[in-house]
Amino acid sequence: MIDLAAPAPTTEGPTSSGRLIVTVLGFCGIVVALMQTLVVPIIPQLPHLVSASPADTSWAVTATLLAAAVTTPISGRLGDMFGKKHMLIACLLVMVAGSGVCAFSSSLAPLVIGRALQGASMGAIPLGISILRDELSPKKVAGAMAVMSATLGVGGAIGLPVAAAIAQSTDWHMLFWTSAALGVLCVVFAYFAIPESTVRNPGRFDVTGALGLSVALILLLVPITKGGTWGWGSATTLGMLAAAAVVLVAWGFLQLRTTRPLVDLRVSARPPVLFTNLASIAIGFAMYGNALTLPQLLMAPESTGYGLGLSMVAAGIALAPGGLLMMALSPVSARISAWRGPRVTLMTGSVVVGLGYLSVFFASSTVWMIMLGGMVIGAGVGLSYSSMPALIIGAVPVSETAAANGLNSLMRSIGTSVSAAVISVVLAGMTITVGTVTIPSLGAFRATFAISIVAAAAALLFAFLIPRSKPAGKHSG
């Protein structure tokens, strides 16, 4: 049964403080999520800018992904232990520090270090979701969590055209000065507007569990993201994947024997949590497939017969409505969850994602067709992401909400990582040459759309397997 009420305050209805909390946390979520696409516009120029090879400069993206995956569940657990507001501000300060390091960098090493610090801030989003549960009245929790969860997609969608415009009109370092300034604003707003929750789960921090999970994730995600460069059958790739499996098994065994584990696997194995997390992987895969393929299709030369020849800025603007739609549909997601339960919302979102990819599979010859497909995909991702916190929170103890939401965010990160690897392999393996430029073929794009349709179908299956429960609205009084 989903109980979003405990331990919410006793006040009912909207309050100015509640709206302020939602606004500030939503802004923080968008800024943190923006780090995902911040360097995308300058990736082609990075080898020249930092005097490194393309394979090495790809670590500017990989480092952010790894740091986010490793630190998100850890920051959630620390938030449950020491205070969610404290950890939220800590995450934002780390992002500011990382932005500063990147802003002063002129070589690859400091850039990668700074990007890793920026990625470490991703824990702010699940922490924000947990703060909303602790602080808002029961009637407002579901809608507010939907808004916060949708910031993952909104930040990435808005970040692409904004970052492209900054990169094209100014020095590339301005990208990071801008992110540092936004981070400072987030810290100030969070410090003055967010109350510290009294809900805690004190105890000894599971250092062994944190180190074990970190090693396992690095061994898993590095070969997934670098397999295309190293070779999927290489000894390095296969060896790291095998080592990841061994470490994960050993880590799971230790977690089950630990009194206060980093991740309570018994709680995580509950069907509502397990199948929601599996659906998160599939939806994360589908979301990132959209971010990787549609911009390239829009920017492909018109001489190919299928490309539309847009600039990076124009392509980003064309796809931005899909991200904005994620936020706009948050109230709709909350109403569906109150009416039929978040399980139905997740199923609906999965279907909508599949329909969006189906539309671009068959109709992608004009900008408006791709815009429409991107908006449908964004709507589906928004519905799906918005339903997940309610499903997770309804199945875990109140004192473990931040850690459980952190684990759910990790599952999304794994989905995006696998998507980046699979989509990149497909696009690199099916190409045509236009002049001196090699670009993915139309068949490659359609293959990625088909793969994403399968991912959406998998998410629908996992959502269907989540046990039925009463709609959240039945508990809101």
Secondary structure, 3 states (H helix, E strand, C coil): CCCCCCCCCCCCCCCHHHHHHHHHHHHHHHHHHHCCCCCHHHHHHHHHHHCCCHHHHCHHHHHHHHHHHHHHHHHHHHHHHHCHHHHHHHHHHHHHHHHHHHHCCCCHHHHHHHHHHHHHHHHHHHHHHHHHHHHCCHHHHHHHHHHHHHHHHHHHHHHHHHHHHHHHHCCCCHHHHHHHHHHHHHHHHHHHHCCCCCCCCCCCCCHHHHHHHHHHHHHHHHHHHHHHHHCCCCHHHHHHHHHHHHHHHHHHHHHHHCCCCCCCHHHHCCHHHHHHHHHHHHHHHHHHHHHHHHHHHHHCCHHHCCCCCCCHHHHHHHHHHHHHHHHHCHHHHHHHHHHHCHHHHHHHHHHHHHHHHHHHHHCCCCHHHHHHHHHHHHHHHHHHHHHHHHHHHCCCCHHHHHHHHHHHHHHHHHHHHHHHHHHHHHHHHCEEEECCEEEECHHHHHHHHHHHHHHHHHHHHHHHHCCCCCCHHHHCC
